[in-house]
Amino acid sequence: LASRATHLESLGQWREAERLRFRVNADLEQMRECGYCRGMENYARHLAKRSEGEPPETLLDYMPQDDWLLLVDECHITAPQISAMFAG
């Protein structure tokens, strides 16, 4: 938050920096109180402590490496999703 807000301020975008600080602080407060907030996926990398550019975990990360079976319903939706997870 601090580095992004500083970057916005260096570009002269004071309102955007203030809006960013307000929104993030409001979201953090709601997460502390309720356990979630709207747009929580925007914080997924930070909550999972992943580096910038590191891909998120997928269903395949939770499967054993050598022996498992996945039964698929609605394959027209699920098959492309699994393909994307496999590709990373």
VMD Tcl script that builds the backbone (N, CA, C; Angstrom):
set m [mol new atoms 264]
animate dup $m
set s [atomselect $m all]
$s set {name element resname resid chain x y z} {
  {N N LEU 1 A 0.830 -1.193 0.000}
  {CA C LEU 1 A 0.000 0.000 0.000}
  {C C LEU 1 A 0.873 1.254 0.000}
  {N N ALA 2 A 1.855 1.280 0.877}
  {CA C ALA 2 A 2.685 2.479 1.006}
  {C C ALA 2 A 3.441 2.767 -0.282}
  {N N SER 3 A 4.025 1.738 -0.889}
  {CA C SER 3 A 4.807 1.976 -2.112}
  {C C SER 3 A 3.909 2.400 -3.272}
  {N N ARG 4 A 2.744 1.806 -3.376}
  {CA C ARG 4 A 1.825 2.176 -4.455}
  {C C ARG 4 A 1.291 3.593 -4.255}
  {N N ALA 5 A 0.933 3.937 -3.034}
  {CA C ALA 5 A 0.438 5.288 -2.753}
  {C C ALA 5 A 1.527 6.325 -3.010}
  {N N THR 6 A 2.756 6.013 -2.619}
  {CA C THR 6 A 3.875 6.924 -2.876}
  {C C THR 6 A 4.097 7.099 -4.369}
  {N N HIS 7 A 3.978 6.018 -5.112}
  {CA C HIS 7 A 4.125 6.088 -6.564}
  {C C HIS 7 A 3.051 6.989 -7.180}
  {N N LEU 8 A 1.816 6.830 -6.742}
  {CA C LEU 8 A 0.731 7.672 -7.254}
  {C C LEU 8 A 0.969 9.140 -6.919}
  {N N GLU 9 A 1.432 9.399 -5.703}
  {CA C GLU 9 A 1.709 10.779 -5.304}
  {C C GLU 9 A 2.846 11.384 -6.135}
  {N N SER 10 A 3.858 10.570 -6.468}
  {CA C SER 10 A 4.970 11.074 -7.282}
  {C C SER 10 A 4.511 11.441 -8.686}
  {N N LEU 11 A 3.401 10.854 -9.121}
  {CA C LEU 11 A 2.819 11.184 -10.425}
  {C C LEU 11 A 1.828 12.344 -10.327}
  {N N GLY 12 A 1.663 12.858 -9.112}
  {CA C GLY 12 A 0.723 13.959 -8.905}
  {C C GLY 12 A -0.718 13.511 -8.779}
  {N N GLN 13 A -0.925 12.239 -8.549}
  {CA C GLN 13 A -2.283 11.691 -8.443}
  {C C GLN 13 A -2.658 11.565 -6.963}
  {N N TRP 14 A -2.856 12.722 -6.335}
  {CA C TRP 14 A -3.118 12.774 -4.903}
  {C C TRP 14 A -4.450 12.130 -4.536}
  {N N ARG 15 A -5.469 12.395 -5.303}
  {CA C ARG 15 A -6.795 11.823 -4.998}
  {C C ARG 15 A -6.786 10.307 -5.105}
  {N N GLU 16 A -6.108 9.803 -6.129}
  {CA C GLU 16 A -6.034 8.354 -6.308}
  {C C GLU 16 A -5.295 7.707 -5.146}
  {N N ALA 17 A -4.218 8.343 -4.688}
  {CA C ALA 17 A -3.456 7.811 -3.554}
  {C C ALA 17 A -4.308 7.802 -2.287}
  {N N GLU 18 A -5.032 8.880 -2.049}
  {CA C GLU 18 A -5.895 8.959 -0.867}
  {C C GLU 18 A -7.024 7.941 -0.952}
  {N N ARG 19 A -7.601 7.794 -2.128}
  {CA C ARG 19 A -8.675 6.803 -2.331}
  {C C ARG 19 A -8.155 5.390 -2.092}
  {N N LEU 20 A -6.953 5.116 -2.572}
  {CA C LEU 20 A -6.350 3.796 -2.368}
  {C C LEU 20 A -6.162 3.518 -0.876}
  {N N ARG 21 A -5.599 4.474 -0.158}
  {CA C ARG 21 A -5.400 4.296 1.292}
  {C C ARG 21 A -6.732 4.068 2.001}
  {N N PHE 22 A -7.727 4.878 1.668}
  {CA C PHE 22 A -9.037 4.752 2.307}
  {C C PHE 22 A -9.648 3.380 2.037}
  {N N ARG 23 A -9.627 2.965 0.768}
  {CA C ARG 23 A -10.260 1.705 0.384}
  {C C ARG 23 A -9.567 0.510 1.023}
  {N N VAL 24 A -8.246 0.491 0.972}
  {CA C VAL 24 A -7.513 -0.644 1.549}
  {C C VAL 24 A -7.719 -0.705 3.057}
  {N N ASN 25 A -7.642 0.429 3.735}
  {CA C ASN 25 A -7.852 0.430 5.186}
  {C C ASN 25 A -9.273 0.004 5.544}
  {N N ALA 26 A -10.261 0.427 4.773}
  {CA C ALA 26 A -11.643 0.006 5.012}
  {C C ALA 26 A -11.792 -1.501 4.787}
  {N N ASP 27 A -11.167 -2.016 3.728}
  {CA C ASP 27 A -11.228 -3.459 3.458}
  {C C ASP 27 A -10.559 -4.261 4.573}
  {N N LEU 28 A -9.396 -3.796 5.040}
  {CA C LEU 28 A -8.700 -4.500 6.123}
  {C C LEU 28 A -9.538 -4.506 7.396}
  {N N GLU 29 A -10.183 -3.402 7.691}
  {CA C GLU 29 A -11.046 -3.340 8.865}
  {C C GLU 29 A -12.212 -4.314 8.736}
  {N N GLN 30 A -12.817 -4.364 7.556}
  {CA C GLN 30 A -13.934 -5.290 7.360}
  {C C GLN 30 A -13.468 -6.739 7.436}
  {N N MET 31 A -12.267 -7.031 6.915}
  {CA C MET 31 A -11.746 -8.403 7.010}
  {C C MET 31 A -11.497 -8.785 8.468}
  {N N ARG 32 A -10.994 -7.845 9.278}
  {CA C ARG 32 A -10.782 -8.136 10.701}
  {C C ARG 32 A -12.102 -8.390 11.412}
  {N N GLU 33 A -13.127 -7.613 11.086}
  {CA C GLU 33 A -14.408 -7.726 11.779}
  {C C GLU 33 A -15.259 -8.885 11.276}
  {N N CYS 34 A -15.295 -9.080 9.941}
  {CA C CYS 34 A -16.225 -10.055 9.358}
  {C C CYS 34 A -15.533 -11.291 8.776}
  {N N GLY 35 A -14.238 -11.188 8.524}
  {CA C GLY 35 A -13.530 -12.310 7.920}
  {C C GLY 35 A -13.487 -12.258 6.404}
  {N N TYR 36 A -14.104 -11.265 5.811}
  {CA C TYR 36 A -14.116 -11.112 4.349}
  {C C TYR 36 A -14.437 -9.669 3.999}
  {N N CYS 37 A -14.274 -9.345 2.728}
  {CA C CYS 37 A -14.701 -8.047 2.211}
  {C C CYS 37 A -15.002 -8.208 0.728}
  {N N ARG 38 A -15.725 -7.263 0.163}
  {CA C ARG 38 A -15.977 -7.291 -1.274}
  {C C ARG 38 A -14.643 -7.097 -1.996}
  {N N GLY 39 A -14.416 -7.875 -3.030}
  {CA C GLY 39 A -13.166 -7.756 -3.774}
  {C C GLY 39 A -11.986 -8.389 -3.063}
  {N N MET 40 A -12.255 -9.343 -2.172}
  {CA C MET 40 A -11.185 -9.960 -1.393}
  {C C MET 40 A -10.147 -10.642 -2.284}
  {N N GLU 41 A -10.555 -11.040 -3.484}
  {CA C GLU 41 A -9.605 -11.684 -4.398}
  {C C GLU 41 A -8.452 -10.750 -4.758}
  {N N ASN 42 A -8.653 -9.446 -4.613}
  {CA C ASN 42 A -7.575 -8.493 -4.883}
  {C C ASN 42 A -6.439 -8.606 -3.876}
  {N N TYR 43 A -6.722 -9.202 -2.728}
  {CA C TYR 43 A -5.714 -9.337 -1.672}
  {C C TYR 43 A -5.172 -10.764 -1.573}
  {N N ALA 44 A -5.580 -11.653 -2.467}
  {CA C ALA 44 A -5.224 -13.069 -2.374}
  {C C ALA 44 A -3.717 -13.282 -2.340}
  {N N ARG 45 A -2.980 -12.579 -3.186}
  {CA C ARG 45 A -1.521 -12.763 -3.230}
  {C C ARG 45 A -0.892 -12.380 -1.895}
  {N N HIS 46 A -1.364 -11.309 -1.313}
  {CA C HIS 46 A -0.798 -10.843 -0.049}
  {C C HIS 46 A -1.188 -11.760 1.112}
  {N N LEU 47 A -2.431 -12.229 1.124}
  {CA C LEU 47 A -2.879 -13.114 2.195}
  {C C LEU 47 A -2.177 -14.466 2.136}
  {N N ALA 48 A -1.867 -14.926 0.921}
  {CA C ALA 48 A -1.176 -16.204 0.752}
  {C C ALA 48 A 0.345 -16.049 0.817}
  {N N LYS 49 A 0.819 -14.808 0.958}
  {CA C LYS 49 A 2.248 -14.501 1.047}
  {C C LYS 49 A 3.017 -14.989 -0.176}
  {N N ARG 50 A 2.412 -14.768 -1.360}
  {CA C ARG 50 A 3.083 -15.108 -2.614}
  {C C ARG 50 A 3.821 -13.887 -3.149}
  {N N SER 51 A 4.869 -14.143 -3.902}
  {CA C SER 51 A 5.621 -13.058 -4.531}
  {C C SER 51 A 4.847 -12.527 -5.721}
  {N N GLU 52 A 5.171 -11.318 -6.125}
  {CA C GLU 52 A 4.535 -10.720 -7.294}
  {C C GLU 52 A 4.838 -11.572 -8.518}
  {N N GLY 53 A 3.821 -11.895 -9.298}
  {CA C GLY 53 A 3.983 -12.712 -10.498}
  {C C GLY 53 A 3.890 -14.201 -10.255}
  {N N GLU 54 A 3.908 -14.635 -9.005}
  {CA C GLU 54 A 3.793 -16.060 -8.681}
  {C C GLU 54 A 2.340 -16.492 -8.877}
  {N N PRO 55 A 2.111 -17.610 -9.576}
  {CA C PRO 55 A 0.723 -18.018 -9.836}
  {C C PRO 55 A 0.013 -18.479 -8.559}
  {N N PRO 56 A -1.303 -18.323 -8.512}
  {CA C PRO 56 A -2.054 -18.770 -7.329}
  {C C PRO 56 A -2.146 -20.293 -7.284}
  {N N GLU 57 A -2.459 -20.802 -6.097}
  {CA C GLU 57 A -2.662 -22.239 -5.959}
  {C C GLU 57 A -3.939 -22.626 -6.698}
  {N N THR 58 A -3.958 -23.835 -7.194}
  {CA C THR 58 A -5.136 -24.352 -7.880}
  {C C THR 58 A -5.529 -25.688 -7.269}
  {N N LEU 59 A -6.630 -26.237 -7.722}
  {CA C LEU 59 A -7.102 -27.536 -7.256}
  {C C LEU 59 A -6.018 -28.603 -7.407}
  {N N LEU 60 A -5.262 -28.550 -8.498}
  {CA C LEU 60 A -4.243 -29.561 -8.756}
  {C C LEU 60 A -3.119 -29.542 -7.728}
  {N N ASP 61 A -2.886 -28.418 -7.086}
  {CA C ASP 61 A -1.847 -28.331 -6.059}
  {C C ASP 61 A -2.194 -29.148 -4.821}
  {N N TYR 62 A -3.474 -29.447 -4.633}
  {CA C TYR 62 A -3.917 -30.190 -3.463}
  {C C TYR 62 A -4.061 -31.684 -3.725}
  {N N MET 63 A -3.824 -32.111 -4.947}
  {CA C MET 63 A -3.927 -33.527 -5.291}
  {C C MET 63 A -2.584 -34.217 -5.066}
  {N N PRO 64 A -2.608 -35.509 -4.710}
  {CA C PRO 64 A -1.344 -36.246 -4.609}
  {C C PRO 64 A -0.636 -36.230 -5.964}
  {N N GLN 65 A 0.662 -36.325 -5.957}
  {CA C GLN 65 A 1.432 -36.212 -7.189}
  {C C GLN 65 A 1.258 -37.405 -8.130}
  {N N ASP 66 A 1.006 -38.598 -7.594}
  {CA C ASP 66 A 1.082 -39.775 -8.457}
  {C C ASP 66 A -0.226 -40.529 -8.685}
  {N N ASP 67 A -1.195 -40.453 -7.775}
  {CA C ASP 67 A -2.347 -41.345 -7.910}
  {C C ASP 67 A -3.617 -40.662 -7.419}
  {N N TRP 68 A -4.457 -40.184 -8.354}
  {CA C TRP 68 A -5.729 -39.596 -7.993}
  {C C TRP 68 A -6.684 -39.651 -9.171}
  {N N LEU 69 A -7.949 -39.544 -8.878}
  {CA C LEU 69 A -8.995 -39.603 -9.892}
  {C C LEU 69 A -9.924 -38.417 -9.691}
  {N N LEU 70 A -10.225 -37.725 -10.763}
  {CA C LEU 70 A -11.137 -36.587 -10.708}
  {C C LEU 70 A -12.353 -36.897 -11.568}
  {N N LEU 71 A -13.534 -36.902 -10.966}
  {CA C LEU 71 A -14.771 -37.113 -11.692}
  {C C LEU 71 A -15.349 -35.741 -12.016}
  {N N VAL 72 A -15.717 -35.540 -13.280}
  {CA C VAL 72 A -16.124 -34.224 -13.751}
  {C C VAL 72 A -17.565 -34.244 -14.236}
  {N N ASP 73 A -18.338 -33.280 -13.763}
  {CA C ASP 73 A -19.679 -33.044 -14.261}
  {C C ASP 73 A -19.640 -31.667 -14.922}
  {N N GLU 74 A -20.486 -31.433 -15.881}
  {CA C GLU 74 A -20.458 -30.157 -16.605}
  {C C GLU 74 A -19.096 -29.957 -17.260}
  {N N CYS 75 A -18.663 -30.956 -18.029}
  {CA C CYS 75 A -17.309 -30.946 -18.576}
  {C C CYS 75 A -17.048 -29.766 -19.510}
  {N N HIS 76 A -18.078 -29.205 -20.125}
  {CA C HIS 76 A -17.850 -28.066 -21.021}
  {C C HIS 76 A -17.345 -26.843 -20.257}
  {N N ILE 77 A -17.577 -26.835 -18.948}
  {CA C ILE 77 A -17.080 -25.748 -18.102}
  {C C ILE 77 A -15.806 -26.167 -17.379}
  {N N THR 78 A -15.821 -27.356 -16.801}
  {CA C THR 78 A -14.726 -27.801 -15.947}
  {C C THR 78 A -13.467 -28.162 -16.716}
  {N N ALA 79 A -13.600 -28.800 -17.870}
  {CA C ALA 79 A -12.409 -29.243 -18.612}
  {C C ALA 79 A -11.491 -28.089 -18.983}
  {N N PRO 80 A -11.985 -26.963 -19.505}
  {CA C PRO 80 A -11.086 -25.836 -19.773}
  {C C PRO 80 A -10.442 -25.267 -18.508}
  {N N GLN 81 A -11.177 -25.285 -17.402}
  {CA C GLN 81 A -10.614 -24.797 -16.144}
  {C C GLN 81 A -9.456 -25.675 -15.692}
  {N N ILE 82 A -9.623 -26.978 -15.775}
  {CA C ILE 82 A -8.551 -27.903 -15.385}
  {C C ILE 82 A -7.359 -27.748 -16.312}
  {N N SER 83 A -7.627 -27.571 -17.594}
  {CA C SER 83 A -6.537 -27.349 -18.548}
  {C C SER 83 A -5.752 -26.097 -18.188}
  {N N ALA 84 A -6.434 -25.043 -17.802}
  {CA C ALA 84 A -5.757 -23.804 -17.403}
  {C C ALA 84 A -4.961 -23.991 -16.123}
  {N N MET 85 A -5.499 -24.765 -15.177}
  {CA C MET 85 A -4.762 -25.036 -13.943}
  {C C MET 85 A -3.490 -25.806 -14.236}
  {N N PHE 86 A -3.579 -26.786 -15.139}
  {CA C PHE 86 A -2.421 -27.603 -15.479}
  {C C PHE 86 A -1.353 -26.757 -16.163}
  {N N ALA 87 A -1.786 -25.845 -17.021}
  {CA C ALA 87 A -0.843 -24.998 -17.751}
  {C C ALA 87 A -0.222 -23.934 -16.856}
  {N N GLY 88 A -0.890 -23.643 -15.745}
  {CA C GLY 88 A -0.333 -22.685 -14.795}
  {C C GLY 88 A -0.788 -21.325 -15.109}
}
mol reanalyze $m
mol bondsrecalc $m
mol representation Tube
mol addrep $m
